[in-house]
Amino acid sequence: MLTKNEGIWKFNSEADLETFVWDNLKNLFNLQPLKRQFSIRGEFCDILAITENKTLVIIELKNTEDRYIVQQLTRYYERILSEKPFQADIDYTQSIQLLALAPSFHRHNLIDRKYNQLKIDFLWFDIREITNYISFDLKNSSQELITSLKIMDLANYKVSQSPMQVSLRKLPKIPKALDRMLESQTTEVQNIILKLRERIINFDDFMGEKSTSVTLTYGKIKKDGQLCKPTHLLCGGFYQSNKDRNLELFLYLPYYNVKNAKLSILTEDWKTALKVRIPSRYSSGGKCDDLDIMYYLKWYEKMTEKSVQSNSIEILVDLALEEWKARCHNK
């Protein structure tokens, strides 16, 4: 759930942050949980919650600074107000509350909020190490402490050997190949990719990284530092074609009777997936097929009985990590 890197604690992923907030809505905001990752007309609301008098609160979470959080909340507001879901639980005669939660806000967020017609509340969160426990602190725009909640005891961390809980693993130096791949990307995309890399490497002590001039691959590492060759021991990686220099994410996920098919995740912003590219060897027509991501996730749920209601890149990476862990454990 948490990672400590260079003395700073943070959530491993946005999905981990979302789970923590969802589980603690009552303690943090005195809210009742209604729905998480709610899909409505192509948008996914992180959390829908309600007050005691049935006022709807839409919460958007960011694990890092994001310039477009105001625009996201505005779209969610429009879609929900248009369709009015959960009418038995929500009193739509009351104004919908919009809440953005992040460790920091870009100056553009403040400008967007200032001239937006909707009232959007910003809350800053901070993760602090206090003597023998880790604290989650919430602050308002004046940086005044609103709420403080204990996340975990450090004593429990010290005896825990589970990398799923907390990782203090020092990240290896960024490969030169990845540096070259990132040159053509925006600063925002560079940061997203580096955080995905960090998430993958920190997932397990046996997760290794191998680079070539055009590919970074992650999988189970051998004692000699090389990756294990069987594909069921690989998790995913990044690929940049020599032809158009496009950078792609690929993940090893189930596809029909193949437990670990190498699937390319197609995205425009590196935050949400649009499609999954199926390699030609798994296609009946002998050509690569591009499947809508939600179609694939519905199929995935049918085959694995695991429900995934989000097309978030972070959540897809977490999904591939869990599948990788299961394959390594079963072999």
N, C-alpha and C positions, 0 to 999 in steps of 0.2 A: 504493500500500500504506500509506503513512504521510502524515500531515498535520501541519503545524506551525501552531499558532494561538496567538497571544499568548505565544510562547516555549515552548509545551508541545507535545511530540511525542505522537502517538497513532495507532493504526491507524484507517484510514478507516472500517472496518466490522468487525463481529464475524466476518464471513466472511474478511476479510483476516487477522485474528488467528488464526482457526482454521487457515488455510492455512500461516501461519508456524509454528505449533506442530506441526502435522502433519508438515511438512517437516523439523522439527528435534527430533523425539521422542527420537532417539538421543542427541543432544548435550545436550538439556535434562534428560532423565529416565532415560536409558539404557533406553528402552523400544522395542519393535518395533511399528510401526503395524499395526493389524488392519482397522479399518473406521471411516470418518467419516460423520457424518449417518446413523447406522444407525437405520432405522425399525422399531419394535416396538410393536404394539398402540396406535397413535396417538401414540407418543412418538418423539422424534428425539434420540438420543445424539450429542453433538458428536463425540467421539472415543472409540473403543475401542482399547486397546493392551494388549500383554502383556509380561511380564518374561521373562527368560531361562528361568525354570522354569515358564512358561505360566500365571502368575497374571494374571487379568484386571484391568485398570485402566480405570475409567470416568472420563473427564475432561469436565467441564463448564466452558465458557469464557464469560466476560463481558467485554465491552469497556468497560462502565461498571458502576457499583455497581448491584446487583440484590438485592431483598429475598427472593427466592424460590428461590435457588440450592440451598439444602438440601432443599427439598421436591422440586425437580426430580430431584436425584440419588437421593433416596429412591424415587421412582417408577421411575426407570431400574433401580435395584437390584432392585426387586420384579419387574419385568417380565422382566428377563434371568435372574434366578434361577429364575423359574417356567418359562421356556421353554428355557433353556440352549442358546442358539445357538452355532455354531462349536465344537462339542465336540471336533473333531479338533485344534483350536489351543489350547483352554483347558482347564486342569485345575480342574474345579469342586470338587475336594476341598479346595482352598485358598481362603481368604477373599478375596472380591472387594474390591479397593481403590477408594475413591472420592476423587476429587481435584477441588477447585474452584479455578479460576484467574481472578483479577480484579485490576484496579488498586487496588480498595479494597473493603472489606466493611462492610455496614451493621450496626449493633449488633444488629438483629434476627437477622442471620445467625449471630452468635455465640451468641445465646440459643437459637435453633433447634438449632444444632449441640450445644450443651451438654446438652440434654435429649433428643436423638435417640439411639436405641439403636445406631445404626450409627457406625462410625468414619469421619469425613470430614475429610480434610486440606485446609486452606486455604493457598494460596500467593498472595502479592502480586506483581504484576509492575510494573516501571517502565521507561520508555523515556528514556534519557539521552543527551544530546549531549556527547561527550568529545573535545575538540580536533578531530580530523579524521574521526571516525566516530560512528555511532549505536549504542548498546548496549541490549540487552534484559536486564534484571536480574530475578532471581527471589529473593524473600525469604520466610522462614518467619514463623510467628506472633510470634516475638521480634524480627522485622525484621532478622534476620541474613542476609547475602547467601549464597545457596546456589549460584547459577549466574549467570554473565554471558556473554552471547553477542552478538557483533557482528552487527548487522542489515545495515548498509550503510556504505560509505565516503562521506563528505561530498563528497570530490573528484568521485565519480561523480555525485552529486546536482547539483553546481554546473554540470556540463556537460550534464546531462540536461534536455531540454525536454519530456519526456513527463509530462503531468499525471496519468497513470495511476500513476506511481511515487511522487511526492511533490508536494503542493500547498501553497504558501504564500499562496494567494489570500485576501485579506481579505474576510470575509463582509459582504455588504450589511446594512444595518440591517433588523431584523425589521419587515415591513410591519404597519401598524396593523390591517389585516384579519386577519392571522394572530394578532395579540395578542388580538383579540376572539374568534376561533375557539377559542383555547386557554383562555379564561376558565372554560369549563364542564368542562374536563378535569382529572384528577388531576395532581398534580405529576409522578408517574412517567410518565404518558402525555405530558405537556408536554415532558419531557426527551427522550423517544423521538422525538417528532415533530420537535423542533428538531435533533436529531442526524441524522435522515433528511434534513431540509432541507440541513444542512451537507454531508452526503455527496453529495447531488445537485449542489449548486452547485460543490463542490470537484472534481467529476469531470472537468471540462473548462473551459478558459478561455472557450469559446464558449457555455457554459451560462448562460442568463439566467432571470430570474424576473419574472413579471407577476402583479399582484394585482387582484382586483375585491372587492366587498363580501362575496362568498361563495366565491370560488375563488382559489387560487394555482396558477399553471401554470408549468412549467419546460420550456425548449426552447432551440433555437439562437437566439442573440441577433444582431440586426443592428447596423450601425454607429451607428444612431440610438438604440440602447438598447431598441428594441421587439423582441418575439419574431417570428420568421419565421412566417407564417400557415399554410403547408402542414402538414397534420397529421403527415406523415412526419418533420418536423423537431421535433416535440414529444415529450417524454419521459414526463411525468406531472404529478401535483400533488395538491392537497388541496381538498376541497369540503365545504361545510357547508350543508345544506338550511335554508331559512327556516322550514319547517314544524316539524320536530322537533329542529332544531339539532344533529343527529348529524354528526360529522366523519368523512369518508371519504377514503381514499387511492385515487387512480386512476392507472393505468399504461398506457402504450401498448405493447401486446404483440401478437404474432401470434394470429390466431384464424381457423382454416380458411384461406380464400384471401385474407384481409385481413392484411397485414403489420404494420399499426399500428392495431389496434382499441383503442378507449378502454374499458378494463376496470376496474370497481370491485373493490377488494380488501376482502372482508368479514372483519373480525376483532373479537374481544372484548377483547383485551389489547394490541394493537398490537405484539405480538412474533411471533405466529404467525397465518397466514392460515387461514381456515376454508373460504371459498368465493370464487369469482370471479363477479361479476355481468356477464352478457353483455347489451349494449344491445339493445333491441327490433329495431333495423334489421338486426342480424345474426342474429336468431332466426327460425326457420321459422314459429313461431306468432305472430309479431308482438308478442310480449310479452318483457319482461326475463326471462332465465333465470339461475338461480343454480346454478353447477356446483361440485361438491366440488373443492377445490384440488388434491388428489392426482390426481383424474381429469383435470383440465386439464393438470397437469404431465406425465402420461403421454402425453396427446395432443401436448403441446409437444415432448416427446422424439421421438415418432414423426415429426413434421413437420420438425423442425430437426436431428435427430440429436445434440441436446445433452441430456445427462442432468442432471436437477435432482432431488435426492433429499430436499429439505427444503422445508417450508412456512414457513420463517422470512421475516418481512417484510423484513429486511435483505437476504437473498439474492434475494428477488423484485425489490427495488429495484435491486440490482446487475445482475440479469438485464435489466431494462428499460433501464438505462444502457448496457449492452453492445449491446442491440438498437438503441437510439438512435444510438450511435456508428457502427454498421454502416450504418444507413440514411443518415446524414449523409455518410458516406464514399463511398457508392455513388451518391449523387445528384449 
